Amino acid sequence: MCEVPLRVTRRQEHILEARFEAGRQMYNALLDEARKRLSLVRQSIWYTKAKKSTNKDERQAHFAAARHAHGFSAYALEAVADEMRRTTWLGDHLDSHVAQKLAKRAFEAVQKVALGKAKTVRFKGKRGLHSLEGKSNAAGIRWREDRVLWNGLELPMVTDVPHDPVIQHGLSSRVKYVRLVRRDVRGNTRYYAQLVCEGVPYQKPKHVIGNETIGLDIGPSTIAIVGDTQAKLTLFAEEVARDHKKIRRLQRKQDRQRRANNPDCYDEKGRAMKGKRPTKKSHRQLETEAVLKEQYRRETAHRKTLHGQLANQVIAIGTRIKTEKLSYKAFQKMFGRSIGVRAPKLFLSILTRKAESAGGSVEEFSTYRTALSQVCLCGQKHKKRLSERVHACDCGVFMQRDLFSAYLAKHVENERLQAASAYEHWQGAEPLLRTAWQQAYNQPASGRLAPSSFGTYRSQSGSFEKESLPEHEARDVVVMAQVNARARESAKV
């Protein structure tokens, strides 16, 4: 995908605003129609039979009959969009390709509710629709040479942009379809054309591709990366987390202004009164909201950039990546807004896309079957609380918990930990992990003291940074022989 800025006049901006508003209203109408049809499907006799049936083929036949009877499909909803476009004023602003794509988006949103992947759908509020796209580059929204053409509009590309090789590569590729994107930047509306091109994305010369197998341990705020020759323990988007303090101050300021402008919506203790909504806004509150909106935009762009840089560092080590399959919804419940600021799921999505583009893959395995944070090389299991950040075993293994889990993830095959392979390579990997732990502990990304999730580093001599931690004896020959025997037995199993 290649994104280029567009030069839009005042008159063209008014026309685009009207078309985006028409697209918003059509999307909301299609979303409501799809919800009604899903409700009818769930009330049908075929749906009831499908829920009671135990035969897979029979269930699928009943579900298909219920969907067909009530027109719950993307194709049926596209027919509704075309009819809506022909019989209402929306047809004066939207072509058939854009209307059908809006129908597809609405159906996919309701489909997630039908499959249990979402609880509800969200209708677009004022200026809530940020993009419109076509189905092909032959009609509707289309790209010709250096401009976008759409029903009488000609939107040329900004010519004074730097000659970016990424943009040049996109412009030289075949365009499949075009997406118009609207963004608010520093209080002004900017329009961009996203050209969805055919082929392979441009790879910058500085971004090399490694061939190692990598184990990842992703946490709510940290990530451990372990390859064959490199290891790293770092914080997720630490720069974004520090800049988020500006947003928190603006949010408190906005709350004070909201309370001052709507005193009848709060009781004498400052609590919000049920049934009353603060709707009055002063000019200063509107200014604060504009500044806050710009801060959100910058934070989002900064976070995406940092995740992309970290993903490139991982790809430079290797493209076969293994990690545990985590529940990020559980992360949100346990750690709250920190997950929204650091966005570990977004990083995994970016990494998966880059790895697949480079010819690799991201393999996710079950945490229930492997339990990497609880097992050791010797086969013993040590149940740990989340506050215990160091893995310490009687066999002599002493390592930071996330780094050790990432190392074990490298040796997971077919949902099972290969204990013999992990033990065989441990002697060469231990110095690598210890160096990564020491660098993360002594030189955190924030420039401040190391977070408690990094644990307390212990040198090879056995000395701790803090004397309060218990000491662990060094491994001896007898213990290591027992470890080797247990590893061989677990490998046979």
C-alpha positions in Angstrom: 0.0 0.0 0.0 1.4 3.4 -1.0 0.0 6.5 0.6 0.4 9.9 -1.1 -1.0 13.4 0.0 -3.5 15.2 -2.2 -3.9 18.8 -3.0 -7.6 19.8 -2.4 -9.2 23.2 -3.1 -11.8 24.7 -0.9 -14.6 23.9 -3.3 -13.4 20.3 -3.7 -13.2 20.0 0.1 -16.9 20.9 0.4 -17.8 18.3 -2.2 -15.7 15.6 -0.4 -17.3 16.5 2.9 -20.7 16.0 1.4 -19.7 12.6 0.0 -18.1 11.4 3.2 -21.3 12.4 5.1 -23.4 10.5 2.5 -21.1 7.5 3.0 -21.5 7.8 6.8 -25.3 7.8 6.6 -25.4 4.9 4.1 -23.0 2.9 6.3 -25.2 3.4 9.4 -28.3 2.5 7.5 -26.7 -0.7 6.1 -25.4 -1.6 9.6 -28.9 -1.3 11.0 -30.3 -3.4 8.2 -27.7 -6.1 8.7 -28.5 -6.1 12.5 -32.2 -6.6 11.8 -31.5 -9.5 9.4 -29.2 -11.1 11.9 -32.0 -10.9 14.5 -34.4 -12.6 12.1 -31.9 -15.3 11.4 -31.6 -16.0 15.1 -35.4 -16.2 15.5 -35.9 -18.6 12.6 -36.7 -22.3 12.9 -33.6 -23.3 11.0 -31.4 -21.5 13.5 -33.0 -23.4 16.3 -32.6 -26.7 14.5 -28.9 -25.9 13.8 -28.3 -25.2 17.5 -29.9 -28.5 18.5 -28.2 -30.6 15.8 -24.9 -32.5 16.6 -24.1 -33.3 13.0 -21.7 -30.8 11.5 -23.0 -31.0 7.9 -26.6 -30.7 9.1 -25.8 -27.7 11.2 -24.1 -25.9 8.3 -27.1 -26.7 6.1 -29.5 -25.2 8.7 -27.4 -22.1 9.2 -27.2 -21.6 5.4 -30.9 -22.0 5.0 -31.5 -19.4 7.8 -29.1 -16.9 6.2 -30.6 -17.4 2.7 -34.2 -17.1 3.9 -33.5 -13.7 5.5 -30.9 -12.4 3.1 -28.0 -12.2 5.6 -25.1 -12.1 3.2 -22.7 -9.6 1.8 -24.2 -10.0 -1.7 -27.8 -9.3 -0.4 -26.6 -6.3 1.5 -24.9 -4.9 -1.6 -28.2 -5.2 -3.4 -29.8 -3.1 -0.6 -27.0 -0.5 -1.0 -27.6 -0.2 -4.8 -31.4 0.2 -4.2 -30.7 2.8 -1.6 -28.4 4.7 -3.9 -31.0 4.6 -6.8 -34.0 5.8 -4.7 -32.5 8.4 -2.3 -30.3 11.5 -2.5 -27.3 9.3 -1.6 -26.9 8.3 -5.2 -26.0 11.9 -6.1 -22.8 11.6 -4.1 -21.8 7.9 -4.1 -21.2 5.6 -7.0 -22.1 1.9 -7.0 -18.6 0.6 -6.2 -18.3 2.8 -3.1 -21.8 1.8 -2.0 -21.0 -1.9 -2.4 -17.8 -1.6 -0.4 -19.7 0.2 2.4 -22.2 -2.7 2.4 -19.3 -5.2 2.7 -17.8 -3.3 5.6 -21.2 -3.2 7.4 -21.8 -6.9 6.8 -18.3 -7.8 8.1 -19.0 -5.8 11.3 -22.2 -7.6 12.0 -20.7 -11.0 11.0 -18.3 -10.6 13.9 -21.2 -10.3 16.2 -22.9 -13.4 14.6 -19.7 -15.4 15.1 -19.2 -14.3 18.7 -16.0 -12.3 17.9 -17.6 -9.0 19.0 -20.4 -8.0 21.3 -21.9 -5.2 19.4 -21.4 -2.9 16.4 -20.5 0.8 16.4 -22.4 3.3 14.4 -20.4 6.2 12.9 -21.0 9.6 14.6 -20.3 13.0 13.1 -17.1 12.9 11.1 -16.8 9.3 12.2 -16.2 7.9 8.7 -12.5 8.4 7.8 -12.2 6.5 4.5 -14.0 5.6 1.3 -12.7 3.1 -1.2 -13.6 1.5 -4.6 -13.6 -2.0 -5.9 -11.2 -1.6 -8.8 -9.1 1.0 -10.6 -11.4 0.9 -13.6 -14.4 2.9 -12.3 -15.4 5.1 -9.4 -12.4 6.2 -7.4 -9.5 5.6 -9.7 -5.8 6.6 -10.0 -4.6 8.1 -13.3 -0.9 9.1 -13.6 -0.5 11.5 -10.7 -4.1 12.2 -9.5 -7.3 10.7 -8.2 -10.4 10.9 -10.4 -13.9 10.5 -8.9 -17.1 11.6 -10.5 -15.9 15.0 -11.8 -13.3 15.6 -9.1 -9.6 15.7 -10.0 -7.4 15.6 -6.9 -3.7 15.9 -7.9 -0.9 14.5 -5.8 1.3 17.0 -3.9 4.3 17.4 -6.1 6.7 19.0 -3.6 6.9 15.9 -1.4 10.4 14.3 -1.1 11.3 11.7 -3.6 10.8 8.8 -1.2 11.8 5.4 -2.8 8.8 3.8 -1.1 6.4 6.1 -2.8 8.3 5.8 -6.1 8.1 2.0 -5.9 4.3 2.2 -5.2 3.7 4.6 -8.1 5.5 2.3 -10.4 3.3 -0.7 -9.5 -0.1 -1.7 -10.8 -2.9 -0.1 -8.7 -5.7 -2.5 -7.8 -8.0 0.0 -6.1 -7.8 3.3 -4.4 -8.9 4.4 -0.9 -9.5 8.0 0.0 -8.5 8.8 3.6 -9.5 11.9 5.6 -7.5 13.0 8.6 -7.5 16.0 11.0 -3.9 17.3 11.3 -3.2 20.3 13.6 -6.8 21.4 13.3 -7.0 21.2 9.5 -8.5 18.5 7.3 -6.0 16.6 5.1 -6.8 14.1 2.3 -4.7 11.2 1.3 -4.9 8.5 -1.4 -3.9 5.0 -0.4 -3.0 3.1 -3.5 -3.5 -0.6 -2.9 -0.9 -2.0 -5.3 0.0 -5.4 -6.7 3.3 -7.0 -6.0 5.9 -7.0 -3.2 6.4 -4.0 -0.9 9.7 -2.0 -1.2 12.4 -3.1 1.2 14.9 -0.5 2.3 18.6 -1.5 2.0 19.2 -1.0 5.7 16.5 -3.5 6.6 18.1 -7.0 6.3 16.4 -10.3 6.7 17.8 -12.9 9.1 17.5 -16.6 9.0 17.4 -17.6 12.7 14.6 -19.1 14.7 13.3 -16.6 17.3 11.4 -17.0 20.5 9.3 -14.1 21.8 7.7 -13.5 25.2 5.3 -10.7 25.0 4.1 -9.0 28.1 1.8 -6.0 28.8 4.7 -3.6 28.9 7.9 -5.6 28.0 9.1 -8.0 25.3 11.9 -10.6 25.4 13.5 -11.6 22.1 15.8 -14.6 21.9 17.5 -15.8 18.7 20.5 -18.1 18.1 23.1 -15.2 18.2 21.1 -12.3 19.7 18.9 -11.6 22.7 17.1 -8.6 23.9 14.8 -7.5 26.8 13.2 -4.2 26.4 10.1 -2.1 27.2 7.2 -1.6 24.8 6.9 1.9 23.3 8.5 3.5 26.4 8.7 6.9 24.6 5.0 6.9 24.0 4.3 5.9 27.7 6.3 8.9 28.8 4.6 11.3 26.4 1.2 10.0 27.5 1.5 12.2 30.6 0.7 15.3 28.5 -2.6 13.6 27.5 -3.4 12.8 31.1 -2.9 16.5 32.0 -5.1 17.6 29.2 -7.8 15.1 30.2 -7.9 16.5 33.7 -8.1 20.0 32.3 -11.0 19.0 30.1 -12.8 17.4 33.0 -12.5 20.6 35.1 -13.9 22.6 32.2 -16.8 20.2 31.7 -17.7 20.4 35.3 -17.6 24.2 35.3 -19.8 24.4 32.2 -22.4 21.9 33.5 -22.7 22.3 37.2 -26.3 20.9 37.2 -25.0 17.5 36.0 -23.0 16.8 39.2 -24.0 16.5 42.9 -22.4 18.3 45.8 -19.7 15.6 46.1 -18.8 16.0 42.4 -20.4 12.7 41.3 -22.1 12.5 38.0 -25.9 12.5 38.3 -27.8 9.7 36.6 -29.9 10.8 33.5 -28.0 14.1 32.9 -25.4 14.6 30.3 -23.0 17.5 30.2 -23.7 19.1 26.8 -22.6 22.7 27.3 -19.1 23.5 26.0 -17.2 26.7 26.3 -14.7 28.0 23.6 -11.8 27.1 25.9 -13.1 23.6 26.3 -13.4 23.2 22.5 -9.8 24.4 22.2 -8.7 21.9 24.8 -10.5 19.1 22.9 -8.8 20.2 19.7 -5.3 20.0 21.4 -6.2 16.7 23.0 -7.3 15.3 19.6 -4.0 16.3 18.0 -2.1 14.7 20.9 -4.0 11.4 20.3 -3.1 11.5 16.7 0.6 12.1 17.4 0.7 9.4 20.0 -0.9 6.9 17.6 1.6 7.7 14.8 4.5 7.6 17.2 3.5 4.2 18.6 3.0 2.7 15.2 6.5 4.0 14.2 8.1 2.5 17.3 6.4 -0.9 16.7 7.5 -0.9 13.1 11.1 -0.2 14.1 11.0 -3.0 16.7 9.5 -5.4 14.2 12.3 -4.6 11.7 14.8 -5.4 14.4 13.2 -8.8 15.0 13.0 -9.6 11.2 16.7 -8.7 11.0 17.4 -11.7 13.3 15.1 -14.2 11.7 11.7 -14.7 10.1 10.5 -17.9 11.8 9.0 -16.5 15.0 7.5 -18.5 17.9 5.4 -17.1 20.7 2.6 -17.9 23.1 -1.0 -17.3 22.1 -2.1 -14.7 24.6 -5.5 -13.2 25.5 -5.1 -9.5 25.0 -8.6 -8.8 26.3 -7.4 -10.3 29.6 -4.5 -8.0 29.4 -6.9 -5.1 29.1 -8.9 -6.2 32.1 -5.8 -6.8 34.3 -3.6 -3.8 33.3 -6.1 -1.3 32.1 -5.1 1.7 30.1 -1.4 0.7 29.9 -2.4 -1.8 27.2 -4.0 0.9 25.1 -0.8 3.0 25.4 1.7 0.3 24.6 -0.5 -1.8 22.3 1.2 -5.2 22.3 -1.4 -6.7 20.0 -0.7 -4.0 17.4 3.0 -4.9 17.5 2.2 -8.6 16.9 0.0 -7.7 13.9 2.8 -5.6 12.4 5.3 -8.3 13.0 3.1 -11.0 11.5 2.6 -8.9 8.3 6.3 -8.2 7.9 7.4 -11.8 8.6 5.0 -13.2 6.1 6.0 -10.6 3.5 9.7 -11.7 4.1 8.8 -15.3 3.5 8.5 -16.3 7.2 5.7 -16.8 9.7 4.7 -16.2 13.3 3.7 -19.4 15.1 1.5 -19.1 18.2 1.1 -22.1 20.5 -1.0 -22.8 23.5 0.1 -21.6 26.9 -1.9 -24.3 28.6 0.0 -27.1 27.0 3.5 -25.6 27.2 3.4 -23.4 30.4 6.8 -22.0 29.6 6.8 -19.6 32.6 6.4 -22.6 34.9 8.7 -25.3 33.5 12.5 -25.7 33.7 15.1 -27.5 31.7 15.2 -30.3 34.2 11.5 -31.1 33.8 10.4 -29.6 37.1 7.5 -27.2 37.3 7.6 -24.1 39.5 4.4 -22.2 39.8 5.1 -18.5 40.0 3.1 -15.4 40.8 3.2 -12.6 38.4 5.4 -10.7 40.8 8.1 -13.3 40.7 10.3 -12.1 37.8 13.2 -14.5 38.1 13.2 -18.2 37.3 15.4 -20.0 39.9 15.6 -23.8 40.0 17.4 -26.2 42.3 19.2 -27.6 39.2 21.2 -24.3 39.0 19.2 -22.4 36.3 18.9 -18.8 37.3 17.5 -16.4 34.6 15.1 -13.5 34.1 11.7 -15.0 33.6 10.7 -13.4 30.3 14.1 -14.2 28.7 13.9 -17.8 29.8 10.4 -18.2 28.5 11.5 -16.7 25.1 14.4 -19.1 25.0 12.1 -22.1 25.6 9.7 -20.8 23.0 12.4 -21.3 20.4 12.3 -25.1 21.2 8.5 -25.6 20.9 7.4 -27.9 18.1 3.8 -29.0 17.5 2.6 -27.5 20.7 5.2 -29.4 22.8 8.4 -28.2 24.4 11.4 -30.1 23.2 13.2 -30.3 26.5 16.2 -32.3 25.2 16.9 -29.7 22.5 16.5 -26.8 24.9 18.9 -28.4 27.4 21.5 -29.2 24.7 21.7 -25.5 23.6 21.4 -24.0 27.0 25.1 -23.9 27.8 25.8 -21.7 24.7 22.6 -19.6 25.2 23.0 -18.8 28.9 25.8 -16.1 28.4 23.7 -14.5 25.7 20.6 -14.2 27.9 22.6 -13.0 30.8 24.2 -10.3 28.8 20.8 -9.2 27.6 19.5 -9.2 31.1 22.4 -7.1 32.4 22.0 -4.6 29.6 18.3 -4.2 30.2 18.7 -3.9 33.9 21.6 -1.4 33.8 20.5 0.6 30.8 16.7 0.7 30.6 15.2 2.4 27.6 13.6 5.2 29.7 16.9 6.3 31.2 15.5 5.7 34.7 15.7 2.8 37.1 14.9 -0.6 35.7 11.3 -1.6 36.1 10.4 -4.3 38.6 9.3 -6.6 35.8 13.0 -7.0 34.7 13.8 -8.7 38.0 17.0 -8.2 39.9 20.2 -9.0 38.0 22.8 -11.4 39.5 26.3 -11.6 38.1 28.0 -14.8 37.2 30.0 -14.6 40.5 26.7 -15.0 42.3 26.5 -11.4 43.7 23.1 -9.7 43.6 22.3 -6.0 43.0 20.1 -6.3 46.0 21.1 -8.3 49.1 17.5 -9.2 50.0 17.2 -11.9 47.3 18.0 -15.5 48.3 21.2 -17.1 47.1 21.3 -20.2 44.8 24.0 -22.7 44.8 26.0 -23.4 41.7 25.3 -26.6 39.7 27.4 -29.7 40.4 28.1 -32.8 38.4 25.5 -35.0 40.1 22.7 -32.5 39.7 23.6 -31.9 36.0 23.5 -35.7 35.4 20.0 -35.8 36.9 19.0 -32.9 34.7 20.3 -34.7 31.6 18.4 -37.9 32.4 15.1 -36.0 33.0 15.5 -34.1 29.7 16.0 -37.4 27.9 12.9 -39.0 29.5 10.7 -36.0 28.7 12.0 -36.1 25.1 10.9 -39.7 24.8 7.5 -38.9 26.1 
